[in-house]
């Protein structure tokens, strides 16, 4: 090879290394002594998703963005000055709306002199071929204007080649994907991946949270290594997870267009480094983060606790928790207490009359501000206050949607080392379990308060001598659902007497499916198949349900079915119906496995499923919407003589992949065999005569309630019964508590807020007539729900709020009648819902300069009452019993 050819080959090889890959663009750059001017525009729209609602908020802004290079190092890093000039903003005032609701002529927004001056203050960026490496400005500048500048700077964040990267801009540190074609660059930003400074809060249970569906795409045009134009579009759909129809849509578009020809500008500044060049510029230029800073709006019309106290006598709260007016006041009080001082909260607690005091205590616990918790600490004396008031406080803490370490600290301090009434002590322990579990779900397991709470439960479990106390500590572990406590639960489940085994298995059922490991399943198999000792039938059935509900193996299902052949008629009937129910429920995790097994005629035949007991298991949907599936499940287990052994009624919510036990009430009667002349099976314990109830509400296990214990107590309750139902839960709960700041690419921000309150009054009654040989049970649930959802837009020249309020009242009754004077025993189940009044209000409020406006629309109505047909056989028996009563 001659020298000329060799040199040509080397040149070709070098050229191949420096030539960009196919589709990539040359590195971007700005020229010295040149002033680049871009025409900037911003269009923003906020709207309610569903009618009837007022027209939303609209904003348009235009400005001239001037950019010049001040300094460049040999490596290609450039110092750029960016300045916003002549910004003009427009909005659509309410008075300009046409009669048909469409928009009228836009109105100019007058900017203050201070805002104009701040907007025109230049900022500086370190920039290298499209990458913004640092941002410099005045940290004393107002947050809204500083964020707007961040939005403009973020339009200059790009790369000239395809690929995926993590970039920091106004949205935070986000994953972005680039595609390059000719002179065009397309950037897609995954807004759900963005990491940004923490602000806001959310409910632990995602069912009570907010669904956020964002999209972001930017289009860049580049020519001759120079950025010609940018168009960035984004949209956000935000809504309560349970009700997307009350959602809000946010649409935004930014455009940057080069104005040609460029103008000359002064020469570059001298300096050995970027810091030297920056030091030569006028003004204060501190390094700032690119991510948008959260802005908290000052509420000028929010209710004040101090103002309320002045007019206290004329503004008392209504006492009926099942009325939506009370629930609405509950949410309003939470807002007041979160901004109140300790002395004002304490004054309210001391000034409230006796009938209003439980409401105030619930509100202060739900607010869980530093001031409200300090006031509760001073006010509540666990050695003097009525038991009912202390239980109100403890349950309000247990149901908190996002408890704090300070709330758990307060509960532990009030329980520590005090001689308390048994009911208060037991309620406190299950509340500690709930608080520990929710704090760990917030990834706060490392808090000292959480460690202290866990040790309180475990130490209590080790020291407990009475069976009833062991049960309480086991239920508290179920509320906490900590994986490290599973070995203790398994030990009690396998080795304990009936009540303890039942409580331990019940606690295990509250754990998420991912924690039901092979070790847990092996223990449940040993309990169901009685490998080590004999277990009471309800314990065996509970163990079987854990196996069937958590991805059972085909062999597990087959072995359970085979074992059913050896069980008593009623127990076998109940278990087989459980298996059949899983086939009918689309949402059951074992449905496919069950369906495959039932395809085998050796299993699915008359010999297996011909048990003729009266026990039953029924499940089915109550309400189905695009966001929610509400289900009802009823399990009834009878003794061989026809007496009810156990009933479980369960209302569950399934939404967006999550499941919540909204209400589960278990009524249990044991020891009735001797009254009916039945013999206890060989190997089983002689059960104590007892009837009681336990309940789980919103995934929180409550303290069990005993109706009677022993024959003497039974006769006393029958003869001296007042006929009044037993209150299970009565009070106000904060279900939804969400605050989220969404930074828009323009630098503006939207704060999303959700609060949902529930007023609940649940009572249960058991009436047994020995003379008429009839047992009646009744569970009455009355409630009211108020949801307040809003999105607040904050800009230097406009504030807008879109708000939707939903209010519902409901009443559900579940009654059972059991007549055991005949054979077979007759049983009637009735589930009915009274008519449901509802109301929705949509509001749009805007403020621009000295102008402000508010528009409202809404709808209201009543959903007719209904009675649910559970199954055909039940309907026939109900007709017989009801006709006999007439």
PEPEUR-V715471 format. One record per helix or strand of 3 or more residues. SS is the DSSP state (H for helix, E for strand). FROM is the first residue (numbers start at 1). TO is the last residue. If there is no record, write none. Layout:
SS;FROM;TO
SS;FROM;TO
This chain:
H;3;18
E;34;48
E;57;72
E;78;91
H;94;96
E;107;109
H;113;119
E;123;128
E;131;137
H;143;154
E;163;169
E;172;181
E;184;195
H;206;208
E;210;223
E;226;240
E;243;264
H;274;279
E;286;288
H;305;310
H;312;314
H;324;338
H;342;351
H;354;367
H;370;379
H;387;398
H;405;415
H;422;441
H;448;463
H;467;480
H;483;495
H;498;508
H;513;515
H;518;528
H;537;549
H;554;564
H;569;584
H;591;598
H;606;609
E;616;624
E;629;638
E;644;655
E;658;670
H;672;675
E;690;697
E;705;709
H;711;720
E;726;743
E;749;769
E;774;795
E;798;819
E;826;833
E;836;848
E;851;863
E;866;868
H;872;885
